[in-house]
Amino acid sequence: MPLTRKAYRAAILHSIADPTEVGIEASYEYFEDGLLVIDDGKISALGHASELLPTLPADIEINHYQDALITPGFIDTHIHLPQTGMVGSYGEQLLDWLNTYTFPCESQFGDKAHADEVADIFIKELLRNGTTTALVFGSVHPQSVNSFFEAAEKLDLRMIAGKVMMDRNAPDYLVDTAESSYVDSKALIERWHGKGRLHYAVTPRFAPTSTPEQLTLAGQLLTEYPDLYMQTHISENLKEIEWVKELFPERKGYLDVYDHYQLLGERSVFAHGVHLCDEECARLAETGSAISFCPTSNLFLGSGLFNLPMAEKHKLNVGLGTDVGGGTSFSLLQTLNEAYKVMQLQGARLSPFKSLYLATLGGARALRLEDKIGNLQPGSDADFLVLDYNATPLLSYRLKQSNNIAETLFVLMTLGDDRTVQQTYAAGALVHQR
C-alpha cells in the first residue's frame, strides 16, 4: 500500500445529481457516520464507517472529526483576482464602479511583486473559505496570470484563469491591442494550460471593451486549442445591455455578439446573465455554455435578480460565483445565503440540496470537470472540506436544535462563513487549517 493512504471519518454529504432533474432525495448521498478513503490524492472509497473500517489495514491513519461535516470542495465559477484590494467599494452601479474603482486597482498588476503578493492573499482567502477550484479573471497584464498560476501550482490546486483581453473603452493605461492580446494569451496557454491541474481560459472582459478584431482572435484561440475555457460577462446591468446594442447594432442582442464570434461552447462560462431572455437561455443550453450566478455581486451593484427557474427550464448549466470584488465575500456559504434571498424575492424556493449542488457538482458540470471534482465519488480528486458545527457559539447552539441533515445544511449556509471551514484539502493534501 502506498504511504499516502489516509481515511477521514465524520458525517459526509455530497451531491450526485441536480435536484431539479431527479428530485431532492435522489440528488445526494449522506452518511451520518461516514468514511472517506484517500489514495495518492484521489478518493478510493466512500461509505458508512461500519462497512469500510473492516476492509482497511490496521495501521491506516484515520482522522476522526466530531461535530463536523465533510463535503466536496467548493467551486467558484466567477471571481476577479486583481479586485481583491477593492472589495467592498461604496456606492456605484456597474459601469461607474468599473471606472471609479476597478480599473485603477487593476492597473498595478504589471508589477511582479504586487501581482505575487495579491496572488498569495487571494489563494489563501479561497482556501480559507473552502474554495478548491475557481474560474479566475486576471488583469490585462500577463503577469497577473503568471503570478496566480505559480502560486496555485505549488499547492497542486485545480484552477482555471486567463488574462483579460480589453482593447477599447477603458483607460489608456489598461488596454492591450487585438494582436497583443492574442500573442500574450497564446504564450500563457503554451506555458500553463494542462500543466498539473491548471487550465487556461480565454478572457475577453465583456463585449464593450473588445473590438470586433479582438473578439475574432478570441474565437480563433478557442479553435486552435479545443480544450480551452472561455469566460466573460453578459447581461449584468441594463445600461450595459443598451451600450452593447449601440456598439454592435448589427447583432440581434448581447448573446448574439458572442455567438457571432464563436465564443459559445461546452467550456464557455458567462457571468451574471441577470437579464437574459428565454431565447438566449435556450441558445446557451443548446451550445453547452454555462452561466455563473453571482448573487452577492448582483445585489451589491444593484444589477437585478437572476432567474434560476428560467435557466432550469432550459436545462442550462449554472454554477455559483462570488464575483469578488463586485461580490462582497470569498465565502460560497455567504454567497448561498444571498442566493436564497434572491430566489425569495422572486417567489421561488432554493432548497439546501440545490444550494449544495450549485456550490459543488453544479459548478463542476458548468466547467465540464464533474469526473474530477464537485463530488466525493471514488476516482475523483480528493478536494474536500471539513465544516465545523461548533465554529461560532450561535452556530453551535442553533445546530443542536437541528432535526435532520437538510436543516443542518441550510443553517450552515445561512449562518456559516470562513470560520465554518475547519480544514481544506486539495488533491489529498491539507492546504488550509483554521
N, C-alpha and C positions, 0 to 999 in steps of 0.2 A: 504493500500500500504506500502511496506517496505520503510524504510527511505533511503535506499541506491539507490533509483531510481533517475537517472540523465539523462539529454539529452545534446547532443553536436551538434551544428549547424555550418555547413561550407559546402564548396564543398566536396563531398565524392566520392571516387573511390575505387573499388575493383575488383579483378579477380574472375570470376565464372567458367572459363574453360580455357584449353590450346588453345591459338590462332592457333597453328599449326594444331589442330584437328578440330576446329569448325569455324575457320575464325576469323579475328580480331573483327568485330562488335559484334559477339555473345559471345566474351570471357570476357567482363567486364560490370559492371553497373556503371554509372556515374550520380550523382545528383548535378547539378550546385548549387542549394540551398538545401542541404540535411539535414536530421536529423537522429542521431544515439541515440537510447534509451537503457540505460543500467539498468538492474535489478540484484542486488546481484552478480555482477561480470560477468554476461552473457549479450549478446546482446539480447534485447527483441523485438526491432523493428528497421527497416531501411527503409528510403524512402524520398520522397520530403517533405520538411518542411511544405509546404502549406497543404498537405494532413494529415500529422501526428500531427501537432500542435493542431488542434481542438479536438483530441482524448485524449490529456493529461490533467491531473489535473492542475488547475490554479496555484497552489503553487509549481510546479516542478521547480527544479533548472536547468536552461538552460545556458550552456556555448556557447557563440556565437563568432565565430572567423571570422574576416575579412581577406581577402587576405591569405587564408590558405587552405590546402587540408588535409582531413582525409583519411588515408589508413590503412590497416591492419598492425600490427607489422611485422617487417622483420624477416626472418628465415635464420640463418646461419648454413649450414649443415656440415661445417668442420672448426674447429678452435682449437688451442692449448693453453690452459691456461698457462702452465709453460714457454711458449716462449714470454710472454708479455714483459719481460725485455730485449729481444734481437731483437725485431722487427727493421727492417732497418739495418741489419748487412751486411757489404760490401763484395762483390767480390767472391763468391763461387757458384758452382753448387751443386746439392742436396747432394751427398754423402760426399764431403768435408765440406760442410756447416753444416751437422749434427755433424761431429766430431769437427769442429773448434768452433762452437757457441752453437749449440743446446744442446748437451749432458752436457757440463759444466753448462749451465744455468739451466737445469732440475735437476741437482744433488742436488740443495738446498731445494727440496720440502719435504724432510723427516722432516724438521724443522717446527713445527706447526705455530710459529709466522710468519715465512716467507710465508708459504702457505696461512695463513689467510690474510696477507697484500696484496698479489698478487690477491687472490680471490676477495677481496674488490675492488681493482683497476680495475680488469678485468670486473666485473659485472657492475661497473659504466660506463666503456667505452662502453660495449654492449648497455646499456640503453641510453647513450648519443647519440649513433648512430642509435637508433631506432630499435635495435635488441631485440626482446622479447623472442625468443626461439633460442637456439644454441645446436648443437651436438658437445660436447667438449671432447678433449683428455686431460686427466690428465698426470701426470708423472708416473713413475714406482711405486711411493710411494702411498699407500692408503691415506695418509694424504692429498695429493693434491685434491682428490675427496671429502673427508670429509669436508675440508675447503670450497670447491666450493658449495657443496650441502647445507651446513649450511647457507651460505650467500644467496643462491637462495631461500631457504625455508622461510627465514624471510620476503622476498618480495612476496611470493607466485608466483614465476615465473615458467613457464613450460620450464624445462631444462632437457637435456639428457647428461650424462657424464660417463666416465669409466676410470679405472686405466689401464695404458699401461702395456701390457704383453710383456716382452723382456728378453729372457734368453740366447742370444748369439750375437756375432758381435757388441758388444757395450762395453764401458769401464767397468771394474770390479766394479766400484763404482755405476753402474747404472743398473745392471742386477738382475733379480729375478730368480727363477727356475720354471720349468713347474708346480711342485707341489705347491710352494708358491703362484704363480700367480693365480692358481685355488682356493686355500683356501682364499687368500686375496679378490679376486673378489667375491667369494661366500658370504663372510662376508659383503661386501659393498652392494651386491644385497639384502641381507636379511634386511639390515638397511635402504636402501634408495629407492629401486625400488617400484614405485607405492605410495610413501609417498607424499601426497599433489599432486602437479603437476610435480613431479620428476620421471625420468626414468633412468634405468641403461643400458649402452652399453658395451658389451664385446669388449675389445680393444687390439688385437694384433697389435703392431706398424706397421709392414709390414713383409712380408714373410721372408726377410733375417735375421731379428732379433728374429725369433722364431724357435725353433727346431720342428721337427715333433711331438714330445711328447706334446709340449706346444699347438700347433695348434689343436691336437686331444682333449685336455682338453678344449680349447676354444669352439670347436664344441659341446663338452659334456654339457657345461654350457647352450648353446642355447637349447639343448634337455631337460634339467632339468627345465628350466624356459622359456616356449614357447613364452612369450610376450616381451622378452628382445630385445634390439637392438644389432647390431654388426657394428663396424666401423674399417676401416683400410685404407691403401693406396694401389693404384695399378697403374702400367704403367705410372709413372710420368716422368721418366727420362730414356734415352736409356741405360746408363751404369747400372742403377738399374735393368732393364729388363734382361740384359746379366748376371748380378750377380745371379738373381733368377734362370736362366737356369742352371748355374753352381752348385748352391746349391740343386736344385731339378731336376736332369737330367731325372728322371723317369716320370716327368709330361710333358704334351704337351705344356704348356705355363704358363704364370703368373696367369691368372684367374683359370686355372685348379688346381693350388696348393690350392687355397681357396675352390674351388669346391670339391676337393677330401676330404678335412677336414670338409665338410658340413657347410661352413660359408656363403653360399649364401642363400638368403631368403627375405621375404617381409619387414623385418626391418633391412636389411643389406645395409650399405651405404659405397661405395668405393670412396675415394677421388682421384681426378685428372682424371685418365683414358685418358690421353692425347694421348697415343699410342695404344689404343685398336684397334682390327681388327673387321670386320663385324661379324665374328663368335662369338667373345667374347661379343659384344653388344647384339647379339641375345640371348645368354645364360643368360646374366644379366637380360634381359627383361623377358625371359621365367620363371625365378625363382622369379620375382618380386623385384629384387635388384635395387638399385639406385646408381647414380653417383653424386658426388659433383663437380661441375665445379668451379675451383678456378683461375680465370684469372689473378689477380694481382700477385699471387704466381708463376704461370706458366711463366709469363713474367719476373718477378724479378730474378728467379733462372734459367732462360734460358731453361726451360723444353720443351716448344713447345706450339702448338695451339690446344685447344680442338675442336674436330669435332662435334659440336652440330647438324648439319644436319644429320649426320650418326646416332647419338643417337635418333633423332626424327623419322628417317626412321624405326627404330626398336621399336618405342613406349616405349623407355626406360625412366623411371622416372629420371629427372635431377633436382637437387636443386643447389643453389649457395653457395659457401664457400669463406670466406675471407682468410682462412688458415694463420692467424697470428700465428707465426712470419715469415713464408716464404712469406706470403702476407704482404702488407705494410700498410693496413688500416683496422680498425674495421668497416668502413662505407660500407654498401652494396650499397649505391648510388655511391660511388667511385668505388666499385667493378664492378658495371654495366657499368660505364664509360669505364673500361678496357675490359669488356666482348664485348662491341660494337666494340672496335678496334680489338679484337681477331677475330671476325667474318669478319670485313672489310678486314683483311689481308688474309682471305681465299676466298674473293669474295662473301661473304654471308651477308645477312642483319639480324639485330636484331631489331625488332620493339619495341617501348617503351612499348607496351602492353605485348609482350612476356617477356621483361625485368621485368615488374611488376609481371608477373606470376612467373618467376623464383625466385624472392626475397620473394614471399608470398605463394600463393597457390601451386606452383610447389614444393617449399621446404616442405610444409605441406604434400603433396602427397608422396614425397620421404620418409617422416617419418611416413606415414600412420596416420596422425593426421588431415586430411582435414575436419573431422567432428567437430574439436575443434578449430583450428587456421588456419591462412592463408587467411581468408576471413571475411566478416562482416555479414554473414547470421544470422538471428535470431536463437538462440540456441548455437552459438559459444561463446568461451571465449572472454571477452572484452579486447583483446590485440590489441591496436591501437595507431596510431601516429597522431600528428598534425604537418604538414610540412608548414613552413613559407615562403611565396612567397617573403618576404622582408628581408630574412636572411642576405644577403650581398647587397651592393649597386649595383654590377653588376647583380646579380640575379634579383633584383627588377626591374632594368631598362630593362633587357632582357625580362622578363615575361610580361612587359607592351606591348611588340610587338607581343605577342603570339596570334594566331588566334583561337586555339582550344585546347582541353584537351590533344590530342596526342602531340602537340608541347610543351605544358606546362610540361607534364610528361617527355619528352625527355630532356628538358632544366634542370629540377630538377636533372635528372640522370647524366647530363654532367657537370653542374656547382655546384651541391649540395654536401654537406658533413655533418659532425656532426652539423655544425651551422644551417643547414636547419631544424633540428629536434627541434621544439619548445617544444613539450611535448611528453612523452611516458607513455602509460597506460598499466598496466598488471592486468588482472582479475578485471578491472574497477577501479583500484587504480592508482593514479598519482605516477609514480616511477622515473620520470626524468622531470625536468623543466629547460630549458636553462636559 
